[in-house]
Amino acid sequence: MQHKERRSGPPSIVEVAREAGVSTATAGRVLGGYGQASAAARTKVEDAARRLGYRPNGLARSLIQGSSQTIGVIVPDIGNSFFASAVRAIADAVRTAGYEILLANTGVDAAAEQRAIHVMWEKRVDGLVIAPQSPETADRLRTLVDAGLPLVLLDRPLAALPQVDQVTINNTGCARSAVRHLVRLGHRRIAVISEGAGDFARLRTSATTDGGDERPSVARLLGYLAALRQAGIEPDADLVVHSSYDRGAAERATLRLLSRDRGVTALFCTDNVLVSGAVAALQRSGRTCPDEVSLVGFDDQDWTTLVRPRLTVVRQPKRELGTAAAQLLLDRIDQRRERAEESSPSSTEAGELMVLRGRLVKRESTGPAPEPLVTL
């Protein structure tokens, strides 16, 4: 009695062909979904594949068909509700179109971002949505851009890649509205807690007014400065406080500010991580909000209505950003496929800039400036 040798690992396409009694090429056409095969051969191959438990190699199929039916998504912090909401919206939109997502979280680490981009390229994703970490991300994306891979920048622009599409919000305008709200309440000593504080000297003398080419933290700092100037208030470098993208760092930076400057009556934080640190600092400082210090944050999260007082914030259209980025990418993928079928050259036109609108949500963390500190 003969015994068939059992091999370790999944069955190969050669084994399926042998089991079905057809050539490897015929088995490849049936299982790969390309080329022609007779109905009888197709039935034999499919039956053999089921008996052997064969599963197709997705990467090999993508090489043959020119599509992996996957979209890459790279973000710096999936634990941040802003990115979590945007990614969920991207996934919902691309799945409706028959794609799945391959997600990478870089943890604000340049090497991790480089590896993620490399993996997306190796996996042959059909397109990529990325929230860049810094201007240096442009160099990491250059190979993908030159190869014509459809890309969409989420939330953060890259001036060095004008040919790439981007979806963002009106960061400068939103920040201007937030600070203008504080000014109208009588505040004059308004501090800002920002990752982009190191750009203060440049922005102070810059003729730029819209911040469209700046990363979000810097664009929001520009809006802060614009609101002060419009109110006739000279920006004070001592009120521009730097904090890294970390709750603890923001708490320490805010505490130092409040301890050295009792004249500060309002705080504006340029993102949701920094405002959480500022809330903790205010609680530890013993200064009441909003009676002594008003506070405005950026990005509306569930916790902002659970603390007391509830926070005044700039609300970003997070899901809308993700949906818009996904739809823009899907459109580019379709255009690329059409050009390939028509043997047309790749497009060299400038990328599309889509700017969505955020809005200020006024709650109880902002109030009139304390009377003794008002200077008109």
C-alpha positions, 0 to 999 in steps of 0.5 A, spaced: 500 500 500 502 506 497 502 512 502 502 519 500 508 523 503 505 529 507 509 535 507 509 541 512 506 548 511 500 550 506 499 546 499 502 549 493 499 551 486 503 545 484 500 540 488 493 543 486 495 542 479 497 535 480 491 533 484 487 536 479 490 533 473 492 539 470 498 543 468 501 548 473 499 554 468 492 552 468 491 551 475 495 558 476 490 561 471 484 558 475 486 560 482 489 567 480 483 569 476 486 571 470 487 568 463 482 563 460 480 556 462 475 551 460 469 549 465 471 542 466 478 544 468 476 550 472 471 545 476 477 540 477 482 545 480 477 548 484 475 541 487 482 540 488 483 546 492 478 545 496 480 538 498 487 540 499 485 546 503 489 551 498 489 558 500 491 563 494 497 567 495 494 574 496 501 578 494 502 573 488 495 575 486 496 582 487 502 582 482 498 578 477 492 583 477 495 589 479 491 590 485 492 588 492 485 591 494 488 594 500 489 601 502 495 603 507 493 608 513 499 611 517 498 615 523 502 617 529 497 616 534 492 611 534 490 612 541 488 619 540 481 620 538 482 624 533 486 619 529 481 613 531 475 617 528 478 619 522 481 612 521 474 609 522 471 613 517 477 611 512 475 604 513 468 605 512 469 608 506 474 604 503 470 597 505 464 600 501 468 600 495 471 593 496 478 595 499 481 593 506 486 597 510 493 596 512 494 600 519 500 602 521 501 606 528 508 610 528 508 613 535 511 619 533 518 616 531 521 617 525 524 610 524 517 607 525 514 611 520 520 610 515 519 602 516 511 603 515 512 606 509 517 601 506 512 595 509 506 599 505 510 599 499 512 592 499 505 590 500 503 593 494 497 597 497 493 601 492 494 607 495 496 610 502 493 615 507 498 618 511 498 623 517 506 626 516 510 626 522 514 632 520 517 636 514 522 630 513 516 625 511 516 628 504 523 625 503 521 618 506 515 618 501 519 620 495 519 613 492 512 612 492 510 619 489 515 618 483 512 611 482 505 614 481 502 611 488 496 615 489 497 618 496 493 623 500 496 627 506 491 627 512 491 633 517 498 635 515 501 638 509 508 637 506 510 643 502 515 639 499 510 635 495 505 640 492 503 634 487 500 630 493 493 631 495 491 633 502 485 634 506 485 638 512 481 643 516 482 651 517 487 651 522 489 658 522 482 660 522 479 656 528 485 658 532 483 665 530 476 664 532 478 661 539 483 667 541 478 672 539 473 669 543 477 670 549 479 677 547 471 679 547 471 676 554 476 682 556 482 677 556 489 681 554 494 676 558 492 670 553 497 664 553 498 659 548 501 652 550 503 649 543 508 644 540 510 649 535 512 655 540 519 654 537 516 657 531 514 664 534 520 668 532 519 666 525 511 667 525 512 674 529 515 677 523 512 673 517 507 676 512 504 669 512 496 670 514 493 663 512 498 658 515 496 653 509 503 650 508 504 649 516 503 643 520 497 644 524 500 646 531 504 652 527 498 654 523 494 654 530 499 659 533 499 663 527 492 664 528 493 666 535 498 671 533 493 674 528 487 674 533 492 678 538 494 683 533 487 684 530 485 686 537 491 691 538 495 686 543 502 686 542 504 678 542 509 676 548 514 671 548 513 669 555 506 667 554 508 662 548 509 656 552 512 650 548 510 643 550 512 636 547 506 632 544 505 629 551 500 630 557 505 630 562 509 635 559 503 640 558 501 639 565 508 641 567 509 647 562 502 650 564 504 649 572 511 653 570 507 658 567 502 659 572 507 660 578 511 665 574 506 669 571 500 671 576 497 676 570 495 670 565 487 670 565 486 665 559 490 659 556 489 657 549 492 649 547 493 647 540 491 640 541 487 635 545 493 632 548 496 639 551 489 641 553 488 635 558 495 637 561 493 644 562 486 642 565 490 637 570 495 643 571 489 648 573 487 643 578 493 643 581 495 650 581 489 652 585 486 657 580 479 656 579 476 656 572 473 660 569 473 665 574 481 666 575 483 663 568 479 661 562 481 655 558 480 653 550 482 647 547 482 644 540 478 638 538 472 636 542 472 629 545 468 625 550 472 627 556 471 635 555 464 635 557 465 630 563 470 635 567 467 641 570 467 646 568 465 643 561 471 645 556 470 650 550 473 647 544 474 648 537 471 642 534 474 638 528 470 634 523 474 628 524 470 623 521 468 628 515 476 628 514 477 621 514 471 620 509 474 625 505 481 623 505 478 616 503 474 618 497 479 622 494 484 617 494 479 612 491 478 617 486 485 617 484 486 610 484 480 609 479 484 615 475 491 611 475 487 605 473 484 608 467 490 611 465 494 604 465 488 601 461 489 607 456 497 607 456 496 614 458 502 618 462 502 619 469 499 625 471 503 631 473 498 636 475 498 639 482 495 635 488 488 637 490 487 641 497 481 640 501 479 644 507 474 642 511 471 647 517 472 646 524 468 651 529 468 654 536 464 650 541 463 655 547 462 652 554 463 654 561 471 654 561 471 661 558 468 667 562 470 674 563 477 676 565 477 678 572 476 685 573 482 687 577 486 684 571 483 688 565 487 693 561 483 697 556 
